[in-house]
Each structure stands twice: as C-alpha cells, then as structure tokens.
Amino acid sequence: MKIIEGKYADKVEIIITENIPYQHYISLYNKAHILLDQVYAYDQGYNALEAMAKGKVVFTGAEQEFEDYYELNERVAINALPEVNELVNELSFLIDNPQEIITIGKNARAFIEREHDYLKIAKKYLEVWK
C-alpha cells in the first residue's frame, strides 16, 4: 500500500482496518471503491461477498477453481495473490482505468444476485434437508 500511496497520492485514500468494531468497519468500507480482503484463499469470505453485493471491487480468493465452478466469463473479483508486485500492478491498472472499477463492481453485484441470493440459497438448503 505504501507503493500505491507514493505513486497515486493525489488519487487515493488508503484506509487500513484491523480489530475494530463491525459498525466502524462498515462505515469505513462504505467509502471504499476497492477492498483488499485476503490473499490466501481460493474463494470469497463473507466480507468479500458483502462488499461485492455493494458493487465494490474486491481483492480476494478468485482462483481459477472459483472461476471454473461459477463458469465466469467476466471479472467479478480480483484474485489477490500474496505477491507485492502483482497487487501493485492490479491496483495501478484499476486506478489508471477507473471505468474498470465500475465494470467489475457491476459484475460483482450481478454475480452476488445470481449466485448468492438469500432465497435461492435457502431453497438449496431445504432441498438438501429433504
């Protein structure tokens, strides 16, 4: 984040959260366009899904297995690898191409509506329990 801050000081505000109450966390992340969630995952956790539902670009587990499982043809999240240069390159691309933030955010929201709708998920649970 120090590299991004140095490179784009006039374009970005970096907010780092750690061990804060959920309500405070939500108020901070509501301001964000991009959320860096986790780098050691193959799929998203709840924080990433919630941010995607709000149309944010999320760096999280979005490995090839994730893309294959959901048969994705568009980016709905950025696969966050634990490599500084890769993260800097991905963030730089988004900052330099703000339309991509909008596009990926819209894709993320559509993905959540399609794959994580609470009624669809509840129906799946009921089918399993029958």
Buried (B, 14 or more C-beta within 10 A) or exposed (E): BEEBEEBBEEEBEEEEEEEEEEEEBBEEBEEBBBBBBBBEBEBBEEBBBBBBBBBBBBBBBBBEEBBEEBEBEEBBBBBBBEEEEBBBEBBBEBBEEEEBBEBBBEBBBBBBEEBBEEEEEEEEEEEEEE
